[in-house]
Amino acid sequence: MHFTAAEIARELQGEVRGDGSTVLTGFAPADRARIGDLTFAENETFFLRAEASAASAILVAGEFTSNRKALIRVTNARVAFARVLPLFFPEPSFAPGIHATAIVDASAKVDPTAHLGPYCVVGGHVRIGARTVLQGGNHLGAGSQLGDDVVIFPSVTIYPRTQIGNRVRIHSGTVIGSDGFGYVLDQGRHRKVPQAGSVIIGDDVEIGANVTVDRGTLGATVIGKGTKVDNLVQIAHNVVIGEHSLLVAQVGIAGSSKLGNYVTLGGQAGIAGHLKIGSHATVAAQAGVMHDTKDGERLLGSPAMDDRQAKRQIISLRQLPELVHRVRDLEKELQELKSAKAGGKA
């Protein structure tokens, strides 16, 4: 596919500086760009690299000028970057229909515009919305509901009674609705607590590869609309995640914790059970949260604490070896003073 710089500018609600008829056939970073490519620059350093590259045009924010290349000026270069990439790298299309190897229960309702790929299994009373795609090897448990424009990548398993909204993407290896980790000690043995709940996933959620979302014990585990979940994340039973939150790789959230809206959990952060994490809170990578947090709080460390306090402690710990030497020197001086005093008395 190819576009002119002017066409790209119109798509991004930006403006062209230079030759708007410049033909663009691809998008690449400056160090790999070739003639015909569009690249982007967020600051002056990146702009100088982009201008020196072979790219034919540069996506910029700010008052940059160039006598060599067409510029497409936008309000936010990174947002424009995300919006323009699908033009050059469109999603694969899937023809409506059900593959011959798919097994679909007679009671399931599948929209005629949906695509069910090879070896999919669809249980009883499942509902699949318009233009939804099951790419292959997917299992949908009885009573599950998928909205419109959902994309389920290969080898995703969805347990019974799961509700998935519109425009949700779930990547390979993920399991939605597995048993929560619930046991009670009964006469020396761990007795399983049946997990009879469900999972509810809101609109515009994206879930990465090899994620596990446990269903609720009685109620529902909930992921709010617009939330993005990275690979290898564990979301336990009865967890409620608000809207537009970000969960980075290897995050773990224990049972019945509740996260507000726009929460960010850094990689490998852990949230203990039955906690409340306020909206707009940020938890740094590898932090371990053991208490409720307020709206907008920023946490760091394990156990997690206010990031300013944690940074002071980190700085203090780095000074500890020097402090140990100073204490030893002081102890030595004190011992010498004591010895001198004792000698004077003698």
C-alpha positions as CSV (number, residue, x, y, z in Angstrom):
1,M,0.0,0.0,0.0
2,H,1.1,3.5,-0.6
3,F,-0.1,7.0,0.5
4,T,1.0,10.5,-0.2
5,A,2.2,12.7,2.6
6,A,-0.9,14.9,2.2
7,E,-3.2,11.8,2.6
8,I,-1.3,10.8,5.8
9,A,-1.6,14.3,7.1
10,R,-5.4,14.3,6.5
11,E,-5.8,11.0,8.3
12,L,-3.9,12.3,11.3
13,Q,-5.5,15.8,11.2
14,G,-2.0,17.2,10.8
15,E,-0.4,19.5,8.2
16,V,2.3,19.0,5.6
17,R,5.5,21.1,5.4
18,G,7.1,20.5,2.1
19,D,6.0,18.3,-0.8
20,G,2.6,16.9,0.0
21,S,2.7,14.6,-3.1
22,T,5.7,12.6,-1.6
23,V,4.8,8.9,-2.0
24,L,5.1,6.8,1.2
25,T,5.2,3.1,1.0
26,G,6.2,2.0,4.5
27,F,7.1,3.1,8.0
28,A,10.5,2.5,9.7
29,P,12.7,3.8,12.4
30,A,15.3,6.3,11.2
31,D,18.3,3.9,11.4
32,R,16.5,1.4,9.1
33,A,14.5,3.7,6.9
34,R,14.7,3.6,3.1
35,I,13.5,5.8,0.3
36,G,9.7,5.8,0.4
37,D,9.5,5.3,4.2
38,L,7.9,7.5,6.7
39,T,9.7,7.8,10.1
40,F,8.9,9.9,13.2
41,A,10.8,12.1,15.7
42,E,9.7,13.2,19.2
43,N,12.5,15.5,19.9
44,E,15.4,17.3,18.3
45,T,17.9,14.5,18.7
46,F,15.6,12.1,16.9
47,F,14.7,14.7,14.3
48,L,18.4,15.1,13.4
49,R,18.7,11.4,13.0
50,A,15.5,11.2,10.9
51,E,16.6,14.1,8.7
52,A,19.9,12.4,8.0
53,S,18.2,9.1,7.2
54,A,17.0,7.8,3.8
55,A,13.3,8.3,4.9
56,S,11.2,10.4,2.5
57,A,9.1,12.1,5.2
58,I,9.1,12.6,9.0
59,L,6.2,12.7,11.4
60,V,7.0,15.5,13.9
61,A,5.5,17.5,16.8
62,G,6.8,21.0,17.2
63,E,8.3,23.7,15.0
64,F,10.8,21.6,13.1
65,T,11.8,22.6,9.5
66,S,13.6,20.8,6.8
67,N,14.8,21.6,3.3
68,R,15.4,18.0,2.5
69,K,12.2,16.0,3.5
70,A,8.5,16.4,3.7
71,L,7.3,16.9,7.3
72,I,3.9,15.9,8.6
73,R,3.3,18.0,11.7
74,V,0.9,16.7,14.4
75,T,0.1,17.6,18.0
76,N,1.6,14.4,19.5
77,A,4.1,12.4,17.4
78,R,3.8,9.2,19.5
79,V,0.0,9.1,19.3
80,A,0.2,9.8,15.6
81,F,2.7,7.0,15.3
82,A,0.2,4.6,16.8
83,R,-2.6,5.8,14.6
84,V,-0.6,5.6,11.3
85,L,1.0,2.2,11.7
86,P,-2.2,0.3,10.9
87,L,-2.3,2.0,7.6
88,F,1.0,0.5,6.6
89,F,0.6,-2.8,8.5
90,P,-3.1,-3.6,8.5
91,E,-4.5,-6.5,10.6
92,P,-5.0,-9.7,8.7
93,S,-8.6,-10.2,7.5
94,F,-10.6,-13.4,8.2
95,A,-13.5,-14.4,6.0
96,P,-16.8,-15.0,7.7
97,G,-17.7,-18.7,8.2
98,I,-17.1,-21.8,10.3
99,H,-14.2,-24.1,9.4
100,A,-15.1,-27.7,8.7
101,T,-13.1,-29.0,11.7
102,A,-14.8,-26.7,14.2
103,I,-17.3,-28.2,16.6
104,V,-20.2,-25.9,17.4
105,D,-23.0,-26.9,19.7
106,A,-26.4,-26.7,18.1
107,S,-27.6,-24.3,20.8
108,A,-24.8,-21.8,20.2
109,K,-25.6,-18.6,18.3
110,V,-22.8,-17.5,16.0
111,D,-23.2,-14.2,14.0
112,P,-22.9,-15.0,10.3
113,T,-20.1,-12.4,10.0
114,A,-18.0,-14.2,12.6
115,H,-15.0,-16.4,11.7
116,L,-14.4,-19.7,13.5
117,G,-11.0,-21.2,12.5
118,P,-9.8,-24.8,12.5
119,Y,-10.4,-27.0,15.5
120,C,-12.4,-24.6,17.6
121,V,-14.9,-26.0,20.1
122,V,-17.9,-23.9,21.0
123,G,-20.1,-25.1,23.9
124,G,-23.8,-24.9,24.5
125,H,-25.6,-21.6,24.5
126,V,-22.5,-19.7,23.6
127,R,-23.1,-16.3,21.8
128,I,-20.5,-14.9,19.4
129,G,-21.0,-11.4,18.0
130,A,-20.5,-9.7,14.7
131,R,-17.1,-9.9,13.0
132,T,-15.6,-11.8,16.0
133,V,-12.7,-14.0,15.1
134,L,-11.6,-17.3,16.7
135,Q,-8.3,-17.9,14.9
136,G,-8.0,-21.6,15.7
137,G,-7.7,-24.2,18.4
138,N,-9.9,-22.2,20.8
139,H,-12.3,-23.6,23.4
140,L,-15.4,-21.7,24.5
141,G,-17.2,-23.1,27.5
142,A,-20.9,-23.3,27.8
143,G,-22.8,-20.1,28.3
144,S,-20.0,-17.8,27.4
145,Q,-20.7,-14.6,25.5
146,L,-18.4,-12.7,23.1
147,G,-19.3,-9.3,21.8
148,D,-18.6,-7.7,18.4
149,D,-15.1,-7.4,16.8
150,V,-13.4,-9.7,19.4
151,V,-10.2,-11.3,18.3
152,I,-9.2,-14.6,20.0
153,F,-5.7,-15.7,19.0
154,P,-4.8,-19.4,18.7
155,S,-4.9,-21.8,21.7
156,V,-6.9,-19.5,24.0
157,T,-9.2,-21.3,26.5
158,I,-12.4,-19.6,27.8
159,Y,-14.2,-21.4,30.6
160,P,-18.0,-21.5,30.9
161,R,-20.1,-18.4,31.7
162,T,-17.4,-15.9,30.7
163,Q,-18.7,-12.6,29.4
164,I,-16.5,-10.7,27.0
165,G,-17.3,-7.2,25.6
166,N,-16.7,-5.6,22.3
167,R,-13.3,-5.1,20.6
168,V,-11.5,-7.4,23.0
169,R,-8.2,-9.0,22.0
170,I,-6.9,-12.1,23.8
171,H,-3.5,-13.6,22.8
172,S,-2.3,-17.1,22.6
173,G,-2.0,-19.4,25.6
174,T,-4.3,-17.4,27.8
175,V,-6.8,-19.0,30.0
176,I,-9.9,-17.1,31.1
177,G,-12.1,-18.4,33.9
178,S,-10.0,-21.2,35.4
179,D,-10.5,-22.2,39.0
180,G,-9.5,-19.7,41.7
181,F,-7.0,-21.0,44.3
182,G,-9.4,-21.6,47.1
183,Y,-8.8,-24.3,49.8
184,V,-9.7,-24.8,53.5
185,L,-7.9,-27.1,55.9
186,D,-10.3,-29.9,56.9
187,Q,-9.0,-32.6,59.2
188,G,-5.5,-32.2,58.0
189,R,-6.3,-32.0,54.4
190,H,-6.7,-29.1,52.0
191,R,-10.4,-29.2,50.9
192,K,-11.1,-27.5,47.6
193,V,-13.7,-24.6,47.7
194,P,-15.7,-25.0,44.5
195,Q,-15.3,-22.0,42.2
196,A,-18.8,-21.3,40.9
197,G,-18.4,-17.7,39.7
198,S,-17.5,-16.2,36.4
199,V,-15.3,-13.6,34.6
200,I,-16.6,-10.4,33.1
201,I,-14.3,-8.5,30.6
202,G,-15.3,-5.0,29.5
203,D,-15.0,-3.4,26.0
204,D,-11.6,-2.6,24.4
205,V,-9.6,-4.8,26.8
206,E,-6.4,-6.4,25.5
207,I,-5.0,-9.4,27.3
208,G,-1.5,-10.7,26.4
209,A,-0.1,-14.2,26.0
210,N,-0.1,-16.8,28.8
211,V,-2.3,-14.8,31.1
212,T,-4.5,-16.5,33.7
213,V,-7.7,-14.9,34.9
214,D,-9.5,-17.0,37.6
215,R,-13.2,-16.9,37.9
216,G,-14.9,-15.8,41.1
217,T,-15.7,-18.1,43.9
218,L,-19.3,-17.0,43.8
219,G,-19.4,-13.6,42.1
220,A,-17.3,-12.4,39.2
221,T,-13.7,-11.5,38.5
222,V,-14.0,-8.2,36.5
223,I,-11.6,-6.4,34.1
224,G,-12.9,-3.0,33.3
225,K,-13.1,-1.5,29.9
226,G,-10.0,-0.2,28.2
227,T,-7.6,-2.1,30.5
228,K,-4.5,-3.6,29.0
229,V,-2.9,-6.7,30.5
230,D,0.6,-7.7,29.4
231,N,2.0,-11.3,29.1
232,L,2.3,-13.7,32.0
233,V,0.0,-11.9,34.4
234,Q,-2.0,-13.7,37.1
235,I,-5.4,-12.3,38.1
236,A,-6.9,-14.3,41.0
237,H,-10.6,-15.0,41.9
238,N,-12.9,-12.1,42.7
239,V,-10.4,-9.4,41.7
240,V,-12.0,-6.3,40.3
241,I,-9.8,-4.1,38.0
242,G,-11.1,-0.7,37.0
243,E,-11.1,1.0,33.7
244,H,-8.1,1.9,31.5
245,S,-5.5,0.3,33.8
246,L,-2.2,-1.1,32.8
247,L,-0.8,-4.4,34.1
248,V,2.8,-5.0,32.9
249,A,4.4,-8.4,32.5
250,Q,4.4,-10.9,35.4
251,V,2.1,-8.9,37.7
252,G,0.3,-11.0,40.3
253,I,-2.9,-9.9,42.0
254,A,-4.2,-12.0,44.8
255,G,-7.8,-12.8,45.4
256,S,-10.6,-10.2,46.1
257,S,-8.3,-7.2,45.6
258,K,-9.9,-4.2,43.9
259,L,-8.1,-1.7,41.6
260,G,-9.5,1.7,40.7
261,N,-9.3,3.3,37.3
262,Y,-6.1,4.2,35.5
263,V,-3.9,2.1,37.8
264,T,-0.5,1.2,36.6
265,L,1.3,-1.9,37.9
266,G,4.9,-2.2,36.8
267,G,6.5,-5.5,35.8
268,Q,6.5,-8.3,38.5
269,A,4.6,-6.1,41.0
270,G,2.5,-8.1,43.4
271,I,-0.7,-7.1,45.1
272,A,-1.7,-9.0,48.3
273,G,-5.3,-10.2,48.7
274,H,-8.4,-8.2,49.8
275,L,-6.7,-4.8,49.2
276,K,-8.0,-1.6,47.6
277,I,-5.7,0.2,45.2
278,G,-6.8,3.8,44.5
279,S,-7.5,5.2,41.0
280,H,-4.4,6.6,39.2
281,A,-2.1,4.8,41.6
282,T,1.3,3.7,40.3
283,V,3.1,0.6,41.6
284,A,6.7,0.3,40.5
285,A,8.3,-2.8,39.1
286,Q,8.9,-5.7,41.6
287,A,7.0,-3.8,44.4
288,G,5.0,-5.8,46.8
289,V,1.9,-4.1,48.0
290,M,0.7,-5.2,51.5
291,H,-1.8,-2.4,52.4
292,D,-4.6,-0.3,50.8
293,T,-3.4,2.6,48.7
294,K,-5.0,6.0,48.1
295,D,-5.9,7.6,44.8
296,G,-2.8,8.8,43.0
297,E,-0.3,7.2,45.3
298,R,3.1,6.1,43.9
299,L,4.6,3.0,45.5
300,L,8.0,1.5,45.4
301,G,9.8,-1.4,47.1
302,S,8.9,-4.6,48.9
303,P,7.0,-4.1,51.1
304,A,5.8,-1.2,49.0
305,M,5.8,2.3,50.5
306,D,5.6,5.9,49.2
307,D,8.1,6.2,46.4
308,R,9.8,9.3,48.0
309,Q,10.4,7.5,51.3
310,A,11.6,4.3,49.4
311,K,14.1,6.4,47.4
312,R,15.5,7.9,50.6
313,Q,15.9,4.5,52.0
314,I,17.6,3.2,48.9
315,I,20.0,6.2,49.0
316,S,20.7,5.5,52.7
317,L,21.4,1.9,52.0
318,R,24.0,2.8,49.3
319,Q,25.7,5.0,51.9
320,L,25.8,2.1,54.5
321,P,29.3,0.7,53.6
322,E,30.8,4.1,54.1
323,L,28.9,4.6,57.3
324,V,30.2,1.3,58.6
325,H,33.8,2.4,58.0
326,R,33.2,5.7,59.7
327,V,31.7,4.0,62.7
328,R,34.6,1.6,62.9
329,D,37.1,4.5,62.7
330,L,35.2,6.3,65.5
331,E,35.2,3.2,67.6
332,K,38.9,2.8,67.1
333,E,39.5,6.5,68.1
334,L,37.3,6.1,71.1
335,Q,39.2,3.0,72.2
336,E,42.5,4.8,71.8
337,L,41.2,7.7,73.9
338,K,40.0,5.2,76.6
339,S,43.4,3.5,76.6
340,A,45.3,6.9,76.8
341,K,43.1,7.9,79.7
342,A,43.6,4.7,81.5
343,G,47.4,5.0,81.0
344,G,47.4,8.5,82.4
345,K,45.7,7.3,85.6
346,A,48.3,4.6,86.0
